[in-house]
Structures are given as C-alpha cells and as structure tokens.
Amino acid sequence: MNPNILKISVGDIVEMKKKHPCGSKLFKILRVGSDVRIECQNCGRDLVLDRLKLEKAVKKVLKGDQDLG
C-alpha cells in the first residue's frame, strides 16, 4: 500500500488550501474512488475532482464525527 495516499472516506470533511468562490474552505466527501465527489458546506455545490488533484488541494482532513465549531 502506498503511504502517500490520502486516507479519506465518505462523510469526512476536508479543508482545502484555497477558498471556494462562495468563501468556504470546507467540503464533505460524498464519493471516493479514482474520482472524488465533494460538496461545499456553505453553498451546497458539488464537484467531481480527480483524486490526485484533490490530494494536492487538501490542507487537512477532519473526520465526519468531529465538531467543526
């Protein structure tokens, strides 16, 4: 197993390095695979990104059961 692969699963919240045009940096993981589907936590827009592109854009992964407060 490659140790460089980002460990994400459905329901996790990821913080991106750059803001979405609506101003949010937090996205929820909806689907995982070679393409990853994410949803903006502010405006609800969903995006499909290549996994490599997503891994480069993620600042940190917050597990889905953590308080984001």
N, CA, C and O atoms as a GROMACS GRO file, in nm:
protein
  276
    1MET      N    1   0.084  -0.119   0.000
    1MET     CA    2   0.000   0.000   0.000
    1MET      C    3   0.088   0.124   0.000
    1MET      O    4   0.187   0.131   0.073
    2ASN      N    5   0.051   0.221  -0.081
    2ASN     CA    6   0.128   0.344  -0.092
    2ASN      C    7   0.101   0.436   0.028
    2ASN      O    8  -0.014   0.474   0.049
    3PRO      N    9   0.203   0.472   0.106
    3PRO     CA   10   0.182   0.556   0.224
    3PRO      C   11   0.147   0.700   0.189
    3PRO      O   12   0.106   0.776   0.276
    4ASN      N   13   0.165   0.739   0.062
    4ASN     CA   14   0.137   0.878   0.022
    4ASN      C   15  -0.009   0.902  -0.013
    4ASN      O   16  -0.048   1.016  -0.038
    5ILE      N   17  -0.091   0.797  -0.016
    5ILE     CA   18  -0.232   0.814  -0.049
    5ILE      C   19  -0.306   0.873   0.071
    5ILE      O   20  -0.294   0.824   0.183
    6LEU      N   21  -0.382   0.979   0.044
    6LEU     CA   22  -0.460   1.045   0.148
    6LEU      C   23  -0.574   0.953   0.191
    6LEU      O   24  -0.648   0.902   0.107
    7LYS      N   25  -0.589   0.933   0.322
    7LYS     CA   26  -0.694   0.845   0.372
    7LYS      C   27  -0.820   0.928   0.397
    7LYS      O   28  -0.830   1.001   0.496
    8ILE      N   29  -0.915   0.914   0.306
    8ILE     CA   30  -1.044   0.982   0.321
    8ILE      C   31  -1.154   0.880   0.301
    8ILE      O   32  -1.136   0.780   0.232
    9SER      N   33  -1.268   0.905   0.362
    9SER     CA   34  -1.383   0.818   0.343
    9SER      C   35  -1.509   0.902   0.335
    9SER      O   36  -1.509   1.020   0.369
   10VAL      N   37  -1.616   0.840   0.289
   10VAL     CA   38  -1.743   0.910   0.274
   10VAL      C   39  -1.787   0.965   0.410
   10VAL      O   40  -1.783   0.895   0.511
   11GLY      N   41  -1.827   1.091   0.411
   11GLY     CA   42  -1.871   1.157   0.534
   11GLY      C   43  -1.765   1.244   0.598
   11GLY      O   44  -1.797   1.326   0.684
   12ASP      N   45  -1.639   1.228   0.558
   12ASP     CA   46  -1.531   1.312   0.612
   12ASP      C   47  -1.547   1.455   0.561
   12ASP      O   48  -1.603   1.478   0.454
   13ILE      N   49  -1.496   1.549   0.637
   13ILE     CA   50  -1.492   1.689   0.596
   13ILE      C   51  -1.346   1.722   0.569
   13ILE      O   52  -1.259   1.691   0.650
   14VAL      N   53  -1.319   1.785   0.455
   14VAL     CA   54  -1.182   1.824   0.422
   14VAL      C   55  -1.174   1.976   0.414
   14VAL      O   56  -1.266   2.043   0.367
   15GLU      N   57  -1.062   2.029   0.462
   15GLU     CA   58  -1.035   2.171   0.450
   15GLU      C   59  -0.938   2.189   0.334
   15GLU      O   60  -0.831   2.128   0.332
   16MET      N   61  -0.976   2.273   0.238
   16MET     CA   62  -0.894   2.296   0.121
   16MET      C   63  -0.796   2.412   0.145
   16MET      O   64  -0.816   2.494   0.234
   17LYS      N   65  -0.691   2.417   0.063
   17LYS     CA   66  -0.593   2.525   0.072
   17LYS      C   67  -0.651   2.657   0.023
   17LYS      O   68  -0.621   2.763   0.078
   18LYS      N   69  -0.734   2.650  -0.082
   18LYS     CA   70  -0.796   2.770  -0.140
   18LYS      C   71  -0.946   2.770  -0.112
   18LYS      O   72  -1.007   2.665  -0.097
   19LYS      N   73  -1.003   2.889  -0.106
   19LYS     CA   74  -1.146   2.903  -0.082
   19LYS      C   75  -1.226   2.878  -0.210
   19LYS      O   76  -1.180   2.905  -0.321
   20HIS      N   77  -1.346   2.825  -0.192
   20HIS     CA   78  -1.445   2.814  -0.298
   20HIS      C   79  -1.492   2.957  -0.328
   20HIS      O   80  -1.482   3.042  -0.240
   21PRO      N   81  -1.543   2.986  -0.446
   21PRO     CA   82  -1.590   3.122  -0.476
   21PRO      C   83  -1.692   3.176  -0.375
   21PRO      O   84  -1.704   3.298  -0.360
   22CYS      N   85  -1.765   3.089  -0.307
   22CYS     CA   86  -1.863   3.136  -0.207
   22CYS      C   87  -1.796   3.174  -0.076
   22CYS      O   88  -1.860   3.235   0.010
   23GLY      N   89  -1.668   3.140  -0.058
   23GLY     CA   90  -1.593   3.179   0.061
   23GLY      C   91  -1.562   3.066   0.159
   23GLY      O   92  -1.489   3.088   0.255
   24SER      N   93  -1.615   2.948   0.137
   24SER     CA   94  -1.593   2.836   0.228
   24SER      C   95  -1.470   2.755   0.188
   24SER      O   96  -1.437   2.744   0.070
   25LYS      N   97  -1.402   2.699   0.288
   25LYS     CA   98  -1.289   2.609   0.262
   25LYS      C   99  -1.325   2.464   0.298
   25LYS      O  100  -1.244   2.374   0.276
   26LEU      N  101  -1.444   2.441   0.352
   26LEU     CA  102  -1.483   2.309   0.400
   26LEU      C  103  -1.572   2.237   0.300
   26LEU      O  104  -1.669   2.293   0.249
   27PHE      N  105  -1.538   2.111   0.272
   27PHE     CA  106  -1.613   2.028   0.178
   27PHE      C  107  -1.636   1.891   0.241
   27PHE      O  108  -1.549   1.839   0.312
   28LYS      N  109  -1.752   1.833   0.214
   28LYS     CA  110  -1.786   1.699   0.262
   28LYS      C  111  -1.762   1.599   0.150
   28LYS      O  112  -1.798   1.624   0.034
   29ILE      N  113  -1.703   1.485   0.184
   29ILE     CA  114  -1.677   1.379   0.086
   29ILE      C  115  -1.807   1.300   0.065
   29ILE      O  116  -1.865   1.248   0.160
   30LEU      N  117  -1.851   1.292  -0.060
   30LEU     CA  118  -1.973   1.219  -0.095
   30LEU      C  119  -1.944   1.085  -0.160
   30LEU      O  120  -2.020   0.990  -0.144
   31ARG      N  121  -1.832   1.075  -0.237
   31ARG     CA  122  -1.797   0.951  -0.305
   31ARG      C  123  -1.646   0.946  -0.318
   31ARG      O  124  -1.581   1.048  -0.344
   32VAL      N  125  -1.589   0.826  -0.300
   32VAL     CA  126  -1.444   0.809  -0.308
   32VAL      C  127  -1.413   0.704  -0.413
   32VAL      O  128  -1.482   0.602  -0.424
   33GLY      N  129  -1.309   0.729  -0.490
   33GLY     CA  130  -1.262   0.639  -0.594
   33GLY      C  131  -1.148   0.707  -0.667
   33GLY      O  132  -1.077   0.788  -0.608
   34SER      N  133  -1.129   0.676  -0.794
   34SER     CA  134  -1.027   0.748  -0.871
   34SER      C  135  -1.071   0.892  -0.892
   34SER      O  136  -0.987   0.981  -0.905
   35ASP      N  137  -1.202   0.915  -0.897
   35ASP     CA  138  -1.260   1.048  -0.891
   35ASP      C  139  -1.328   1.062  -0.756
   35ASP      O  140  -1.387   0.966  -0.706
   36VAL      N  141  -1.321   1.181  -0.698
   36VAL     CA  142  -1.381   1.204  -0.566
   36VAL      C  143  -1.488   1.312  -0.581
   36VAL      O  144  -1.463   1.417  -0.640
   37ARG      N  145  -1.606   1.285  -0.528
   37ARG     CA  146  -1.715   1.382  -0.532
   37ARG      C  147  -1.722   1.452  -0.396
   37ARG      O  148  -1.730   1.386  -0.292
   38ILE      N  149  -1.720   1.585  -0.398
   38ILE     CA  150  -1.724   1.664  -0.275
   38ILE      C  151  -1.835   1.766  -0.284
   38ILE      O  152  -1.877   1.805  -0.393
   39GLU      N  153  -1.883   1.810  -0.166
   39GLU     CA  154  -1.991   1.909  -0.160
   39GLU      C  155  -1.948   2.024  -0.070
   39GLU      O  156  -1.901   2.002   0.042
   40CYS      N  157  -1.963   2.147  -0.119
   40CYS     CA  158  -1.931   2.266  -0.041
   40CYS      C  159  -2.025   2.274   0.079
   40CYS      O  160  -2.145   2.256   0.064
   41GLN      N  161  -1.971   2.300   0.196
   41GLN     CA  162  -2.051   2.307   0.317
   41GLN      C  163  -2.122   2.441   0.334
   41GLN      O  164  -2.207   2.454   0.422
   42ASN      N  165  -2.091   2.539   0.251
   42ASN     CA  166  -2.157   2.669   0.259
   42ASN      C  167  -2.272   2.679   0.159
   42ASN      O  168  -2.386   2.706   0.197
   43CYS      N  169  -2.242   2.659   0.030
   43CYS     CA  170  -2.344   2.682  -0.074
   43CYS      C  171  -2.408   2.553  -0.125
   43CYS      O  172  -2.510   2.560  -0.194
   44GLY      N  173  -2.352   2.436  -0.094
   44GLY     CA  174  -2.412   2.310  -0.135
   44GLY      C  175  -2.373   2.262  -0.274
   44GLY      O  176  -2.421   2.158  -0.318
   45ARG      N  177  -2.289   2.336  -0.345
   45ARG     CA  178  -2.246   2.295  -0.479
   45ARG      C  179  -2.162   2.169  -0.467
   45ARG      O  180  -2.080   2.158  -0.377
   46ASP      N  181  -2.182   2.074  -0.558
   46ASP     CA  182  -2.098   1.955  -0.556
   46ASP      C  183  -2.006   1.951  -0.677
   46ASP      O  184  -2.042   1.997  -0.786
   47LEU      N  185  -1.888   1.896  -0.656
   47LEU     CA  186  -1.782   1.891  -0.756
   47LEU      C  187  -1.729   1.750  -0.765
   47LEU      O  188  -1.733   1.674  -0.668
   48VAL      N  189  -1.679   1.715  -0.882
   48VAL     CA  190  -1.608   1.588  -0.901
   48VAL      C  191  -1.467   1.622  -0.943
   48VAL      O  192  -1.446   1.689  -1.044
   49LEU      N  193  -1.369   1.576  -0.864
   49LEU     CA  194  -1.228   1.602  -0.892
   49LEU      C  195  -1.152   1.472  -0.905
   49LEU      O  196  -1.189   1.372  -0.844
   50ASP      N  197  -1.045   1.473  -0.985
   50ASP     CA  198  -0.953   1.359  -0.986
   50ASP      C  199  -0.894   1.347  -0.847
   50ASP      O  200  -0.873   1.447  -0.778
   51ARG      N  201  -0.868   1.225  -0.805
   51ARG     CA  202  -0.815   1.204  -0.671
   51ARG      C  203  -0.681   1.276  -0.651
   51ARG      O  204  -0.659   1.336  -0.546
   52LEU      N  205  -0.592   1.270  -0.750
   52LEU     CA  206  -0.462   1.337  -0.737
   52LEU      C  207  -0.478   1.488  -0.721
   52LEU      O  208  -0.409   1.550  -0.641
   53LYS      N  209  -0.570   1.547  -0.798
   53LYS     CA  210  -0.595   1.691  -0.789
   53LYS      C  211  -0.650   1.727  -0.650
   53LYS      O  212  -0.610   1.828  -0.591
   54LEU      N  213  -0.741   1.644  -0.598
   54LEU     CA  214  -0.796   1.667  -0.465
   54LEU      C  215  -0.689   1.657  -0.358
   54LEU      O  216  -0.682   1.741  -0.268
   55GLU      N  217  -0.604   1.554  -0.367
   55GLU     CA  218  -0.500   1.535  -0.266
   55GLU      C  219  -0.404   1.653  -0.260
   55GLU      O  220  -0.356   1.688  -0.152
   56LYS      N  221  -0.376   1.715  -0.374
   56LYS     CA  222  -0.288   1.832  -0.376
   56LYS      C  223  -0.357   1.955  -0.318
   56LYS      O  224  -0.291   2.044  -0.265
   57ALA      N  225  -0.490   1.961  -0.328
   57ALA     CA  226  -0.566   2.078  -0.284
   57ALA      C  227  -0.607   2.074  -0.136
   57ALA      O  228  -0.646   2.176  -0.080
   58VAL      N  229  -0.599   1.956  -0.073
   58VAL     CA  230  -0.646   1.942   0.065
   58VAL      C  231  -0.539   1.990   0.163
   58VAL      O  232  -0.422   1.956   0.152
   59LYS      N  233  -0.584   2.070   0.259
   59LYS     CA  234  -0.495   2.118   0.365
   59LYS      C  235  -0.497   2.018   0.480
   59LYS      O  236  -0.392   1.977   0.529
   60LYS      N  237  -0.619   1.978   0.524
   60LYS     CA  238  -0.629   1.875   0.628
   60LYS      C  239  -0.764   1.805   0.620
   60LYS      O  240  -0.859   1.858   0.562
   61VAL      N  241  -0.770   1.686   0.680
   61VAL     CA  242  -0.891   1.604   0.680
   61VAL      C  243  -0.948   1.604   0.822
   61VAL      O  244  -0.878   1.572   0.918
   62LEU      N  245  -1.074   1.641   0.832
   62LEU     CA  246  -1.147   1.634   0.959
   62LEU      C  247  -1.243   1.518   0.948
   62LEU      O  248  -1.318   1.508   0.852
   63LYS      N  249  -1.240   1.429   1.045
   63LYS     CA  250  -1.330   1.315   1.038
   63LYS      C  251  -1.474   1.363   1.051
   63LYS      O  252  -1.500   1.465   1.114
   64GLY      N  253  -1.568   1.290   0.992
   64GLY     CA  254  -1.708   1.331   0.988
   64GLY      C  255  -1.773   1.348   1.123
   64GLY      O  256  -1.871   1.422   1.134
   65ASP      N  257  -1.723   1.281   1.228
   65ASP     CA  258  -1.787   1.291   1.359
   65ASP      C  259  -1.726   1.400   1.447
   65ASP      O  260  -1.767   1.415   1.563
   66GLN      N  261  -1.630   1.477   1.396
   66GLN     CA  262  -1.569   1.584   1.475
   66GLN      C  263  -1.656   1.708   1.474
   66GLN      O  264  -1.727   1.735   1.377
   67ASP      N  265  -1.648   1.785   1.582
   67ASP     CA  266  -1.716   1.913   1.588
   67ASP      C  267  -1.634   2.016   1.512
   67ASP      O  268  -1.514   2.029   1.536
   68LEU      N  269  -1.697   2.089   1.422
   68LEU     CA  270  -1.627   2.187   1.340
   68LEU      C  271  -1.629   2.326   1.402
   68LEU      O  272  -1.569   2.418   1.346
   69GLY      N  273  -1.696   2.344   1.515
   69GLY     CA  274  -1.719   2.472   1.578
   69GLY      C  275  -1.599   2.555   1.590
   69GLY      O  276  -1.606   2.667   1.642
   0.00000   0.00000   0.00000
